[in-house]
């Protein structure tokens, strides 16, 4: 049986996949949360919204300008977790943009 999902449902599914992935990366890379008390833990999802907005907006500008879009609309607005992940794994906005653009079709299906 095939399940049909709306565009919004697909984006939320991608959010969940991303959260699980980032959680695994955090564990594997030795990141620690800002709290060890589960009741004080927060799930920050604003990074996902910022990413998709930047992804959509980057498609509207020339390739040479896209790193600036991702920097301004996603990386610079990132949560503490994204900033830590960025320092350790993403690197520069240019490297990030290169990865996204090389895989734009994949992200476009999310």
DRENTORKOL-3810 file (N, C-alpha, C; in nm, 4 decimals):
REM DRENTORKOL-3810
@n.u->0.0844; n.v->-0.1180; n.w->0.0000; ca.u->0.0000; ca.v->0.0000; ca.w->0.0000; c.u->0.0886; c.v->0.1239; c.w->0.0000
@n.u->0.0660; n.v->0.2134; n.w->-0.0913; ca.u->0.1451; ca.v->0.3355; ca.w->-0.1017; c.u->0.0766; c.v->0.4469; c.w->-0.0241
@n.u->0.1549; n.v->0.5218; n.w->0.0510; ca.u->0.1020; ca.v->0.6324; ca.w->0.1290; c.u->0.1401; c.v->0.7622; c.w->0.0589
@n.u->0.0412; n.v->0.8438; n.w->0.0326; ca.u->0.0656; ca.v->0.9726; ca.w->-0.0326; c.u->0.0804; c.v->1.0792; c.w->0.0748
@n.u->0.1854; n.v->1.1610; n.w->0.0619; ca.u->0.2096; ca.v->1.2668; ca.w->0.1600; c.u->0.2045; c.v->1.4018; c.w->0.0914
@n.u->0.1535; n.v->1.5005; n.w->0.1620; ca.u->0.1541; ca.v->1.6372; ca.w->0.1106; c.u->0.2944; c.v->1.6942; c.w->0.1210
@n.u->0.3149; n.v->1.8077; n.w->0.0569; ca.u->0.4444; ca.v->1.8760; ca.w->0.0610; c.u->0.4832; c.v->1.9064; c.w->0.2050
@n.u->0.3892; n.v->1.9538; n.w->0.2862; ca.u->0.4174; ca.v->1.9867; ca.w->0.4266; c.u->0.4528; c.v->1.8612; c.w->0.5053
@n.u->0.3803; n.v->1.7539; n.w->0.4833; ca.u->0.4101; ca.v->1.6290; ca.w->0.5528; c.u->0.5484; c.v->1.5769; c.w->0.5154
@n.u->0.5866; n.v->1.5939; n.w->0.3897; ca.u->0.7195; ca.v->1.5515; ca.w->0.3455; c.u->0.8275; c.v->1.6330; c.w->0.4164
@n.u->0.8044; n.v->1.7616; n.w->0.4319; ca.u->0.9029; ca.v->1.8465; ca.w->0.5008; c.u->0.9141; c.v->1.8074; c.w->0.6481
@n.u->0.8021; n.v->1.7755; n.w->0.7142; ca.u->0.8069; ca.v->1.7323; ca.w->0.8540; c.u->0.8772; c.v->1.5973; c.w->0.8658
@n.u->0.8566; n.v->1.5102; n.w->0.7680; ca.u->0.9275; ca.v->1.3820; ca.w->0.7682; c.u->1.0772; c.v->1.4055; c.w->0.7549
@n.u->1.1148; n.v->1.5014; n.w->0.6680; ca.u->1.2562; ca.v->1.5356; ca.w->0.6530; c.u->1.3111; c.v->1.5948; c.w->0.7829
@n.u->1.2303; n.v->1.6746; n.w->0.8521; ca.u->1.2700; ca.v->1.7314; ca.w->0.9811; c.u->1.3013; c.v->1.6198; c.w->1.0796
@n.u->1.2121; n.v->1.5223; n.w->1.0881; ca.u->1.2333; ca.v->1.4127; ca.w->1.1805; c.u->1.3600; c.v->1.3356; c.w->1.1462
@n.u->1.3809; n.v->1.3075; n.w->1.0173; ca.u->1.5025; ca.v->1.2385; ca.w->0.9742; c.u->1.6255; c.v->1.3210; c.w->1.0121
@n.u->1.6175; n.v->1.4524; n.w->0.9898; ca.u->1.7296; ca.v->1.5406; ca.w->1.0230; c.u->1.7595; c.v->1.5425; c.w->1.1712
@n.u->1.6548; n.v->1.5452; n.w->1.2539; ca.u->1.6751; ca.v->1.5462; ca.w->1.3991; c.u->1.7408; c.v->1.4171; c.w->1.4450
@n.u->1.6949; n.v->1.3060; n.w->1.3902; ca.u->1.7552; ca.v->1.1779; ca.w->1.4264; c.u->1.9006; c.v->1.1746; c.w->1.3820
@n.u->1.9268; n.v->1.2205; n.w->1.2587; ca.u->2.0637; ca.v->1.2237; ca.w->1.2068; c.u->2.1534; c.v->1.3117; c.w->1.2922
@n.u->2.1078; n.v->1.4333; n.w->1.3221; ca.u->2.1908; ca.v->1.5243; ca.w->1.4028; c.u->2.2123; c.v->1.4694; c.w->1.5432
@n.u->2.1121; n.v->1.4021; n.w->1.5976; ca.u->2.1290; ca.v->1.3401; ca.w->1.7282; c.u->2.2358; c.v->1.2323; c.w->1.7257
@n.u->2.2353; n.v->1.1521; n.w->1.6194; ca.u->2.3372; ca.v->1.0478; ca.w->1.6047; c.u->2.4754; c.v->1.1095; c.w->1.5871
@n.u->2.4844; n.v->1.2140; n.w->1.5060; ca.u->2.6129; ca.v->1.2817; ca.w->1.4848; c.u->2.6639; c.v->1.3379; c.w->1.6158
@n.u->2.5733; n.v->1.3980; n.w->1.6922; ca.u->2.6139; ca.v->1.4556; ca.w->1.8208; c.u->2.6718; c.v->1.3487; c.w->1.9121
@n.u->2.6089; n.v->1.2336; n.w->1.9163; ca.u->2.6603; ca.v->1.1257; ca.w->2.0003; c.u->2.7951; c.v->1.0756; c.w->1.9500
@n.u->2.8054; n.v->1.0579; n.w->1.8197; ca.u->2.9286; ca.v->1.0042; ca.w->1.7621; c.u->3.0448; c.v->1.1026; c.w->1.7691
@n.u->3.0142; n.v->1.2310; n.w->1.7663; ca.u->3.1201; ca.v->1.3320; ca.w->1.7675; c.u->3.1544; c.v->1.3798; c.w->1.9082
@n.u->3.0903; n.v->1.3249; n.w->2.0077; ca.u->3.1224; ca.v->1.3610; ca.w->2.1451; c.u->3.0572; c.v->1.4890; c.w->2.1925
@n.u->2.9556; n.v->1.5366; n.w->2.1212; ca.u->2.8851; ca.v->1.6557; ca.w->2.1671; c.u->2.8060; c.v->1.6189; c.w->2.2918
@n.u->2.7878; n.v->1.7130; n.w->2.3776; ca.u->2.6999; ca.v->1.6912; ca.w->2.4915; c.u->2.5929; c.v->1.7976; c.w->2.4875
@n.u->2.4790; n.v->1.7654; n.w->2.5413; ca.u->2.3724; ca.v->1.8636; ca.w->2.5463; c.u->2.4034; c.v->1.9636; c.w->2.6562
@n.u->2.3276; n.v->2.0708; n.w->2.6580; ca.u->2.3506; ca.v->2.1717; ca.w->2.7610; c.u->2.2920; c.v->2.1293; c.w->2.8950
@n.u->2.2193; n.v->2.0183; n.w->2.8958; ca.u->2.1650; ca.v->1.9669; ca.w->3.0213; c.u->2.1661; c.v->1.8147; c.w->3.0188
@n.u->2.1873; n.v->1.7579; n.w->3.1342; ca.u->2.1781; ca.v->1.6122; ca.w->3.1482; c.u->2.0476; c.v->1.5729; c.w->3.2147
@n.u->1.9629; n.v->1.6713; n.w->3.2397; ca.u->1.8346; ca.v->1.6486; ca.w->3.3049; c.u->1.7268; c.v->1.6460; c.w->3.1960
@n.u->1.6702; n.v->1.5291; n.w->3.1683; ca.u->1.5741; ca.v->1.5171; ca.w->3.0581; c.u->1.4582; c.v->1.6166; c.w->3.0640
@n.u->1.4127; n.v->1.6478; n.w->3.1816; ca.u->1.3001; ca.v->1.7411; ca.w->3.1948; c.u->1.3363; c.v->1.8817; c.w->3.1483
@n.u->1.4655; n.v->1.9124; n.w->3.1427; ca.u->1.5090; ca.v->2.0461; ca.w->3.1003; c.u->1.5509; c.v->2.0505; c.w->2.9532
@n.u->1.5486; n.v->1.9360; n.w->2.8873; ca.u->1.5899; ca.v->1.9297; ca.w->2.7472; c.u->1.4889; c.v->2.0013; c.w->2.6581
@n.u->1.5386; n.v->2.0632; n.w->2.5527; ca.u->1.4551; ca.v->2.1307; ca.w->2.4550; c.u->1.4828; c.v->2.0738; c.w->2.3172
@n.u->1.3794; n.v->2.0582; n.w->2.2388; ca.u->1.3951; ca.v->2.0197; ca.w->2.1000; c.u->1.3791; c.v->2.1464; c.w->2.0172
@n.u->1.4876; n.v->2.1919; n.w->1.9595; ca.u->1.4873; ca.v->2.3158; ca.w->1.8827; c.u->1.4707; c.v->2.2802; c.w->1.7358
@n.u->1.3628; n.v->2.3264; n.w->1.6764; ca.u->1.3347; ca.v->2.2937; ca.w->1.5360; c.u->1.3504; c.v->2.4123; c.w->1.4429
@n.u->1.3840; n.v->2.5274; n.w->1.4956; ca.u->1.3951; ca.v->2.6465; ca.w->1.4108; c.u->1.5006; c.v->2.6305; c.w->1.3023
@n.u->1.6029; n.v->2.5502; n.w->1.3268; ca.u->1.7059; ca.v->2.5285; ca.w->1.2247; c.u->1.6472; c.v->2.4667; c.w->1.0978
@n.u->1.5503; n.v->2.3803; n.w->1.1151; ca.u->1.4887; ca.v->2.3148; ca.w->0.9996; c.u->1.4121; c.v->2.4166; c.w->0.9162
@n.u->1.3336; n.v->2.4993; n.w->0.9823; ca.u->1.2590; ca.v->2.6035; ca.w->0.9104; c.u->1.3546; c.v->2.6986; c.w->0.8387
@n.u->1.4616; n.v->2.7365; n.w->0.9080; ca.u->1.5595; ca.v->2.8272; ca.w->0.8467; c.u->1.6264; c.v->2.7622; c.w->0.7258
@n.u->1.6583; n.v->2.6322; n.w->0.7372; ca.u->1.7217; ca.v->2.5639; ca.w->0.6246; c.u->1.6317; c.v->2.5665; c.w->0.5018
@n.u->1.5050; n.v->2.5274; n.w->0.5188; ca.u->1.4167; ca.v->2.5203; ca.w->0.4026; c.u->1.3906; c.v->2.6578; c.w->0.3430
@n.u->1.3835; n.v->2.7601; n.w->0.4256; ca.u->1.3661; ca.v->2.8956; ca.w->0.3717; c.u->1.4894; c.v->2.9339; c.w->0.2901
@n.u->1.6072; n.v->2.9063; n.w->0.3435; ca.u->1.7312; ca.v->2.9362; ca.w->0.2714; c.u->1.7410; c.v->2.8533; c.w->0.1436
@n.u->1.7023; n.v->2.7274; n.w->0.1506; ca.u->1.7055; ca.v->2.6395; ca.w->0.0337; c.u->1.6187; c.v->2.6971; c.w->-0.0783
@n.u->1.4971; n.v->2.7371; n.w->-0.0426; ca.u->1.4061; ca.v->2.7959; ca.w->-0.1422; c.u->1.4593; c.v->2.9282; c.w->-0.1951
@n.u->1.5094; n.v->3.0135; n.w->-0.1060; ca.u->1.5592; ca.v->3.1451; ca.w->-0.1481; c.u->1.6873; c.v->3.1341; c.w->-0.2303
@n.u->1.7719; n.v->3.0376; n.w->-0.1978; ca.u->1.8972; ca.v->3.0206; ca.w->-0.2723; c.u->1.8698; c.v->2.9847; c.w->-0.4180
@n.u->1.7615; n.v->2.9136; n.w->-0.4422; ca.u->1.7274; ca.v->2.8747; ca.w->-0.5795; c.u->1.6901; c.v->2.9952; c.w->-0.6656
@n.u->1.6608; n.v->3.1071; n.w->-0.6016; ca.u->1.6171; ca.v->3.2273; ca.w->-0.6735; c.u->1.7319; c.v->3.3194; c.w->-0.7119
@n.u->1.8547; n.v->3.2882; n.w->-0.6673; ca.u->1.9691; ca.v->3.3746; ca.w->-0.6968; c.u->2.0753; c.v->3.2965; c.w->-0.7738
@n.u->2.1702; n.v->3.3680; n.w->-0.8271; ca.u->2.2791; ca.v->3.3048; ca.w->-0.9016; c.u->2.3598; c.v->3.2127; c.w->-0.8104
@n.u->2.4184; n.v->3.1114; n.w->-0.8691; ca.u->2.4959; ca.v->3.0132; ca.w->-0.7929; c.u->2.6035; c.v->3.0790; c.w->-0.7067
@n.u->2.6691; n.v->3.1810; n.w->-0.7594; ca.u->2.7767; ca.v->3.2489; ca.w->-0.6863; c.u->2.7262; c.v->3.3209; c.w->-0.5608
@n.u->2.5959; n.v->3.3490; n.w->-0.5534; ca.u->2.5387; ca.v->3.4223; ca.w->-0.4391; c.u->2.4777; c.v->3.3298; c.w->-0.3332
@n.u->2.4708; n.v->3.2017; n.w->-0.3614; ca.u->2.3976; ca.v->3.1101; ca.w->-0.2735; c.u->2.4647; c.v->3.0892; c.w->-0.1383
@n.u->2.5953; n.v->3.0904; n.w->-0.1322; ca.u->2.6629; ca.v->3.0737; ca.w->-0.0027; c.u->2.6218; c.v->3.1862; c.w->0.0921
@n.u->2.6067; n.v->3.3060; n.w->0.0387; ca.u->2.5624; ca.v->3.4189; ca.w->0.1195; c.u->2.4216; c.v->3.3995; c.w->0.1731
@n.u->2.3356; n.v->3.3413; n.w->0.0912; ca.u->2.1978; ca.v->3.3145; ca.w->0.1345; c.u->2.1981; c.v->3.2125; c.w->0.2482
@n.u->2.2726; n.v->3.1033; n.w->0.2295; ca.u->2.2769; ca.v->3.0013; ca.w->0.3354; c.u->2.3401; c.v->3.0558; c.w->0.4630
@n.u->2.4412; n.v->3.1381; n.w->0.4492; ca.u->2.5046; ca.v->3.1971; ca.w->0.5676; c.u->2.4061; c.v->3.2858; c.w->0.6424
@n.u->2.3423; n.v->3.3765; n.w->0.5698; ca.u->2.2541; ca.v->3.4756; ca.w->0.6325; c.u->2.1247; c.v->3.4146; c.w->0.6865
@n.u->2.0635; n.v->3.3258; n.w->0.6084; ca.u->1.9303; ca.v->3.2771; ca.w->0.6431; c.u->1.9297; c.v->3.1463; c.w->0.7219
@n.u->2.0445; n.v->3.0776; n.w->0.7264; ca.u->2.0481; ca.v->2.9483; ca.w->0.7953; c.u->2.1589; c.v->2.9423; c.w->0.8996
@n.u->2.2820; n.v->2.9476; n.w->0.8564; ca.u->2.3941; ca.v->2.9268; ca.w->0.9485; c.u->2.4048; c.v->3.0367; c.w->1.0537
@n.u->2.3900; n.v->3.1626; n.w->1.0142; ca.u->2.4019; ca.v->3.2731; ca.w->1.1102; c.u->2.2870; c.v->3.2745; c.w->1.2111
@n.u->2.1733; n.v->3.2175; n.w->1.1739; ca.u->2.0564; ca.v->3.2145; ca.w->1.2626; c.u->2.0497; c.v->3.0853; c.w->1.3439
@n.u->2.1494; n.v->3.0001; n.w->1.3288; ca.u->2.1464; ca.v->2.8656; ca.w->1.3861; c.u->2.1405; c.v->2.8604; c.w->1.5373
@n.u->2.0838; n.v->2.7506; n.w->1.5832; ca.u->2.0780; ca.v->2.7223; ca.w->1.7268; c.u->2.2184; c.v->2.6914; c.w->1.7778
@n.u->2.2305; n.v->2.6774; n.w->1.9071; ca.u->2.3590; ca.v->2.6400; ca.w->1.9662; c.u->2.4081; c.v->2.5072; c.w->1.9079
@n.u->2.3157; n.v->2.4144; n.w->1.8912; ca.u->2.3519; ca.v->2.2843; ca.w->1.8356; c.u->2.4030; c.v->2.2939; c.w->1.6930
@n.u->2.3369; n.v->2.3744; n.w->1.6116; ca.u->2.3812; ca.v->2.3919; ca.w->1.4729; c.u->2.5163; c.v->2.4617; c.w->1.4689
@n.u->2.5363; n.v->2.5597; n.w->1.5547; ca.u->2.6658; ca.v->2.6304; ca.w->1.5562; c.u->2.7789; c.v->2.5348; c.w->1.5921
@n.u->2.7563; n.v->2.4480; n.w->1.6898; ca.u->2.8587; ca.v->2.3498; ca.w->1.7271; c.u->2.8827; c.v->2.2501; c.w->1.6144
@n.u->2.7744; n.v->2.2017; n.w->1.5556; ca.u->2.7850; ca.v->2.1077; ca.w->1.4443; c.u->2.8581; c.v->2.1733; c.w->1.3269
@n.u->2.8262; n.v->2.2981; n.w->1.3025; ca.u->2.8890; ca.v->2.3713; ca.w->1.1920; c.u->3.0394; c.v->2.3843; c.w->1.2112
@n.u->3.0804; n.v->2.4164; n.w->1.3327; ca.u->3.2242; ca.v->2.4302; ca.w->1.3602; c.u->3.2985; c.v->2.2998; c.w->1.3361
@n.u->3.2362; n.v->2.1895; n.w->1.3732; ca.u->3.3040; ca.v->2.0600; ca.w->1.3669; c.u->3.2884; c.v->1.9880; c.w->1.2337
@n.u->3.1752; n.v->2.0078; n.w->1.1663; ca.u->3.1473; ca.v->1.9267; ca.w->1.0478; c.u->3.1157; c.v->2.0054; c.w->0.9208
@n.u->3.0461; n.v->2.1158; n.w->0.9308; ca.u->3.0045; ca.v->2.1877; ca.w->0.8106; c.u->3.1188; c.v->2.2701; c.w->0.7536
@n.u->3.1886; n.v->2.3393; n.w->0.8402; ca.u->3.2956; ca.v->2.4258; ca.w->0.7921; c.u->3.2410; c.v->2.5593; c.w->0.7461
@n.u->3.2733; n.v->2.5967; n.w->0.6271; ca.u->3.2350; ca.v->2.7276; ca.w->0.5759; c.u->3.1012; c.v->2.7225; c.w->0.5017
@n.u->3.0374; n.v->2.8384; n.w->0.4862; ca.u->2.9147; ca.v->2.8430; ca.w->0.4060; c.u->2.9390; c.v->2.7955; c.w->0.2621
@n.u->3.0584; n.v->2.8179; n.w->0.2116; ca.u->3.0910; ca.v->2.7764; ca.w->0.0744; c.u->3.0928; c.v->2.6237; c.w->0.0618
@n.u->3.1522; n.v->2.5564; n.w->0.1600; ca.u->3.1563; ca.v->2.4096; ca.w->0.1584; c.u->3.0147; c.v->2.3544; c.w->0.1741
@n.u->2.9392; n.v->2.4126; n.w->0.2645; ca.u->2.8008; ca.v->2.3712; ca.w->0.2863; c.u->2.7197; c.v->2.3875; c.w->0.1578
@n.u->2.7330; n.v->2.5032; n.w->0.0948; ca.u->2.6589; ca.v->2.5317; ca.w->-0.0277; c.u->2.6971; c.v->2.4353; c.w->-0.1392
@n.u->2.8246; n.v->2.4060; n.w->-0.1505; ca.u->2.8687; ca.v->2.3116; ca.w->-0.2532; c.u->2.7991; c.v->2.1766; c.w->-0.2339
@n.u->2.7940; n.v->2.1298; n.w->-0.1094; ca.u->2.7278; ca.v->2.0015; ca.w->-0.0815; c.u->2.5794; c.v->2.0079; c.w->-0.1178
@n.u->2.5114; n.v->2.1126; n.w->-0.0755; ca.u->2.3683; ca.v->2.1251; ca.w->-0.1023; c.u->2.3428; c.v->2.1309; c.w->-0.2522
@n.u->2.4197; n.v->2.2112; n.w->-0.3231; ca.u->2.3972; ca.v->2.2260; ca.w->-0.4670; c.u->2.4291; c.v->2.0981; c.w->-0.5438
@n.u->2.5279; n.v->2.0237; n.w->-0.5001; ca.u->2.5592; ca.v->1.8960; ca.w->-0.5649; c.u->2.4490; c.v->1.7932; c.w->-0.5401
@n.u->2.3692; n.v->1.8153; n.w->-0.4355; ca.u->2.2629; ca.v->1.7216; ca.w->-0.3982; c.u->2.1256; c.v->1.7864; c.w->-0.3982
@n.u->2.1091; n.v->1.8951; n.w->-0.4730; ca.u->1.9836; ca.v->1.9708; ca.w->-0.4735; c.u->1.8645; c.v->1.8836; c.w->-0.5095
@n.u->1.8792; n.v->1.7921; n.w->-0.6032; ca.u->1.7676; ca.v->1.7058; ca.w->-0.6419; c.u->1.7222; c.v->1.6197; c.w->-0.5241
@n.u->1.8169; n.v->1.5708; n.w->-0.4459; ca.u->1.7837; ca.v->1.4911; ca.w->-0.3274; c.u->1.7044; c.v->1.5745; c.w->-0.2280
@n.u->1.7527; n.v->1.6934; n.w->-0.1968; ca.u->1.6838; ca.v->1.7779; ca.w->-0.1003; c.u->1.5494; c.v->1.8236; c.w->-0.1526
@n.u->1.5391; n.v->1.8410; n.w->-0.2834; ca.u->1.4139; ca.v->1.8841; ca.w->-0.3439; c.u->1.3035; c.v->1.7803; c.w->-0.3313
@n.u->1.3396; n.v->1.6551; n.w->-0.3096; ca.u->1.2402; ca.v->1.5483; ca.w->-0.2930; c.u->1.1881; c.v->1.5412; c.w->-0.1504
@n.u->1.2558; n.v->1.6048; n.w->-0.0560; ca.u->1.2161; ca.v->1.5938; ca.w->0.0857; c.u->1.0817; c.v->1.6556; c.w->0.1106
END
